[in-house]
Amino acid sequence: MSDDLLKGSCHCGAVKFELRTPFLPAARCNCSLCRRKGALMTPLFPKSALTILQGEDSLTVYQFNTRVAKHYFCKHCGIYPFHQTRKDPALWRVNIGCLDGVDPYAFEAGVADGASLSVVEDA
C-alpha cells in the first residue's frame, strides 16, 4: 500500500483527521482493551503523519495498566479513531474502520502481542 493521503472520522463526525501511511498490513492487538474494542489497526506510524483537522476538543483519552499508551475516543459517539502505542510512544495506530472508503472486513490481520506488555494480570 502507498502513502496516499487517507481521511477519517469518528462515527458522529465531530473528530476528523487525515494521515499519510500505508494501512496494510493491518493488525489487531490481544491486550484486554483491544480484545474488547475489536478494532483493526494500521501499521505503526510517527505522530507527524497524523493531522487532526477538526474536533480535538471532542477527544478524550483512556489510559490503563502502565499508563503509557493513550487511547483516544470521541466523547460524543464513543468511537476510538487512533492511539499512541505503549511499546513505543513515538508511534501511533489508526482504527482502519474510521478511514473513509476503507472496508476493515476486507483484510486479513495479524495479532500484535500487547498482552505480553502488561504489568497486571489480564490487561
C-alpha positions, 0 to 999 in steps of 0.5 A: 500500500502507498502513502496516499493521503487517507481521511477519517472520522469518528462515527458522529463526525465531530473528530476528523483527521487525515494521515499519510501511511500505508494501512496494510498490513493491518493488525489487531492487538490481544491486550484486554482493551483491544480484545474488547474494542475489536478494532483493526489497526494500521501499521505503526506510524510517527505522530507527524503523519497524523493531522487532526483537522477538526474536533480535538476538543471532542477527544478524550483519552483512556489510559490503563495498566502502565499508563503509557499508551493513550487511547483516544475516543470521541466523547460524543459517539464513543468511537476510538479513531487512533492511539499512541502505542505503549511499546513505543510512544513515538508511534501511533495506530489508526482504527482502519474502520474510521478511514473513509472508503476503507472496508476493515472486513476486507483484510486479513490481520495479524495479532500484535502481542500487547498482552505480553506488555502488561504489568497486571494480570489480564490487561 
